Amino acid sequence: MSELSQEDIDALLNVRKHPLAECESCPFVDRPMAATQGPDNSEVIFVSRSPGYHEAMTGKPFAGPSGKVLDFMLGEHGVTRKDLRLTNVVLCAPTSNNKVPKEAIKACKPRLDDDLSSASLIIAGGAEAIASVFGKARSIQSVRGYRHTLPSGKTVVATNNPALVIRDDGVFPNLRSDFKRAFNPAPPPKL
């Protein structure tokens, strides 16, 4: 087996990881990725910030402890991963500082918009996902607790990133009620 030349390495790094992503302008172009998974025509999509360590190692979204939290939340409502799409605002794992720069979000935005296009229900987990879905930054607390309707007619339920439960179990009740709101909402009140 021959070694790759610098030219070959550069060519490989400039290959788009998704046809709609602008990887050539992304600071994460050389980082491992976890591609969107689930049925292309799914009406439900869960979107979070970025792949973590386990996701980067396996190439699958929500492959680590946060995935176990997500599976538990879905299972409480008779839903499995096969019933929805799973993605992140950016497909590639951040560097060791765990920050996701605006350039990475912008580079992945056309791909994210395409991933969200078939969904009628979007569950946005975390501040970056909420900002990407709503089109502007909003605090989690200002938008969670409701089913929002976007101008496109899509329903959005905002919640915390499941990874947060690993560090702060106090958000577990919020996550649980948000998933209930997404999959088993209370009927509208009769006034």
C-alpha positions as CSV (number, residue, x, y, z in Angstrom):
1,M,0.0,0.0,0.0
2,S,1.4,3.4,-1.0
3,E,1.3,6.5,1.1
4,L,-1.0,9.3,0.2
5,S,0.6,12.5,-1.2
6,Q,-0.3,15.9,0.3
7,E,-2.3,16.5,-2.9
8,D,-4.3,13.4,-2.4
9,I,-4.9,14.3,1.3
10,D,-6.0,17.8,0.4
11,A,-8.4,16.3,-2.3
12,L,-9.9,13.9,0.3
13,L,-10.4,16.7,2.8
14,N,-12.1,18.9,0.3
15,V,-14.7,16.3,-0.6
16,R,-18.1,17.3,0.7
17,K,-19.5,15.1,3.4
18,H,-23.0,15.9,2.2
19,P,-23.9,17.2,-1.2
20,L,-25.5,20.4,0.2
21,A,-22.9,21.1,2.9
22,E,-20.3,23.7,2.2
23,C,-17.5,21.7,3.7
24,E,-14.8,23.7,1.9
25,S,-15.6,26.7,4.1
26,C,-16.1,24.8,7.4
27,P,-13.4,24.7,10.1
28,F,-14.5,21.1,10.9
29,V,-13.7,19.8,7.4
30,D,-11.1,17.4,8.7
31,R,-13.1,16.3,11.8
32,P,-15.0,13.0,12.1
33,M,-18.7,13.1,11.2
34,A,-21.9,11.4,12.2
35,A,-24.3,11.6,9.3
36,T,-28.1,12.1,9.6
37,Q,-29.8,8.8,10.1
38,G,-33.4,7.6,9.7
39,P,-36.0,7.5,7.0
40,D,-35.7,10.3,4.4
41,N,-39.5,10.8,4.5
42,S,-39.9,10.8,8.2
43,E,-42.4,13.3,9.6
44,V,-40.4,13.6,12.8
45,I,-36.8,14.8,13.2
46,F,-34.7,15.3,16.3
47,V,-31.9,17.8,15.9
48,S,-29.2,18.6,18.4
49,R,-25.9,20.6,18.3
50,S,-23.1,18.3,17.2
51,P,-21.7,14.8,17.4
52,G,-19.8,14.0,20.7
53,Y,-17.0,11.6,21.3
54,H,-19.0,8.4,20.8
55,E,-20.7,9.7,17.7
56,A,-17.4,10.7,16.2
57,M,-16.0,7.3,16.8
58,T,-18.9,5.4,15.4
59,G,-20.1,7.8,12.7
60,K,-23.7,7.5,14.1
61,P,-25.7,10.2,15.8
62,F,-26.6,9.7,19.5
63,A,-24.4,6.6,19.8
64,G,-23.2,7.3,23.4
65,P,-24.8,8.0,26.7
66,S,-26.9,10.9,25.3
67,G,-28.3,8.3,22.9
68,K,-29.4,6.1,25.7
69,V,-31.3,9.1,27.2
70,L,-32.8,9.8,23.8
71,D,-33.9,6.2,23.4
72,F,-35.5,6.2,26.9
73,M,-37.4,9.4,26.0
74,L,-38.6,7.9,22.7
75,G,-39.5,4.6,24.3
76,E,-41.8,6.2,26.8
77,H,-44.0,7.1,23.8
78,G,-43.7,3.9,21.8
79,V,-41.3,5.5,19.4
80,T,-38.0,4.0,18.2
81,R,-35.1,5.4,16.2
82,K,-36.5,3.7,13.1
83,D,-39.6,6.0,13.3
84,L,-37.7,9.3,13.0
85,R,-34.6,11.1,11.7
86,L,-31.7,12.0,13.9
87,T,-29.3,14.8,13.0
88,N,-27.3,17.7,14.3
89,V,-26.8,21.3,13.5
90,V,-23.3,20.4,12.3
91,L,-22.5,16.8,11.2
92,C,-18.8,17.0,12.3
93,A,-17.5,16.7,15.8
94,P,-16.0,19.8,17.4
95,T,-12.4,20.0,18.4
96,S,-11.3,19.4,22.0
97,N,-12.6,22.8,23.1
98,N,-16.1,21.6,22.3
99,K,-17.2,24.9,20.7
100,V,-19.1,25.1,17.4
101,P,-18.2,28.3,15.6
102,K,-20.7,30.2,13.5
103,E,-18.7,29.3,10.3
104,A,-19.4,25.6,10.9
105,I,-23.1,26.2,11.5
106,K,-23.3,28.3,8.3
107,A,-21.5,25.7,6.3
108,C,-23.9,23.0,7.4
109,K,-27.1,25.1,7.2
110,P,-28.1,24.1,3.6
111,R,-27.8,20.5,4.6
112,L,-29.8,21.0,7.8
113,D,-32.5,22.8,6.0
114,D,-32.8,19.9,3.6
115,D,-32.9,17.4,6.4
116,L,-35.7,19.3,8.1
117,S,-37.7,19.8,4.9
118,S,-39.8,16.6,5.1
119,A,-40.5,16.8,8.8
120,S,-43.8,18.1,10.1
121,L,-42.6,17.8,13.8
122,I,-39.1,19.1,14.7
123,I,-37.8,18.4,18.2
124,A,-34.9,20.9,18.8
125,G,-32.5,19.8,21.5
126,G,-30.3,22.6,22.8
127,A,-29.6,26.3,22.1
128,E,-27.9,25.8,18.8
129,A,-30.6,23.6,17.5
130,I,-33.3,26.0,18.6
131,A,-31.5,29.0,17.0
132,S,-31.1,27.0,13.7
133,V,-34.7,25.9,13.6
134,F,-36.2,29.3,14.6
135,G,-33.7,31.3,12.6
136,K,-32.5,33.4,15.6
137,A,-31.0,32.8,19.0
138,R,-33.5,32.2,21.8
139,S,-33.0,30.9,25.2
140,I,-34.2,27.4,25.8
141,Q,-36.4,28.5,28.7
142,S,-38.1,31.1,26.6
143,V,-39.3,28.6,24.1
144,R,-39.7,25.3,25.9
145,G,-43.0,24.3,27.3
146,Y,-45.0,24.9,24.1
147,R,-45.7,23.5,20.7
148,H,-44.6,26.2,18.2
149,T,-45.8,26.5,14.7
150,L,-43.4,27.9,12.2
151,P,-44.5,30.0,9.2
152,S,-43.9,26.9,7.1
153,G,-46.6,25.1,9.1
154,K,-44.0,22.8,10.8
155,T,-44.4,22.1,14.6
156,V,-41.4,22.7,16.8
157,V,-40.9,21.5,20.3
158,A,-37.9,23.0,22.0
159,T,-36.1,21.1,24.7
160,N,-32.6,20.6,26.3
161,N,-29.9,18.5,24.6
162,P,-30.2,15.0,26.0
163,A,-26.4,15.2,26.7
164,L,-27.1,17.8,29.4
165,V,-28.9,15.1,31.5
166,I,-25.6,13.3,31.8
167,R,-24.1,16.4,33.6
168,D,-27.2,17.8,35.2
169,D,-30.0,15.4,36.1
170,G,-32.2,18.3,37.2
171,V,-33.2,18.9,33.5
172,F,-34.5,15.3,33.2
173,P,-38.1,16.3,34.2
174,N,-38.1,19.1,31.6
175,L,-36.8,16.7,28.9
176,R,-39.5,14.2,29.8
177,S,-42.4,16.7,29.7
178,D,-41.1,18.1,26.4
179,F,-41.0,14.7,24.7
180,K,-44.5,14.1,26.0
181,R,-45.5,17.5,24.5
182,A,-44.0,16.3,21.2
183,F,-45.5,12.8,20.9
184,N,-48.6,12.9,23.2
185,P,-49.7,16.5,23.5
186,A,-52.6,17.5,25.7
187,P,-55.7,18.4,23.7
188,P,-56.2,22.1,23.2
189,P,-58.2,23.7,26.0
190,K,-61.9,24.5,25.4
191,L,-62.6,28.1,26.2
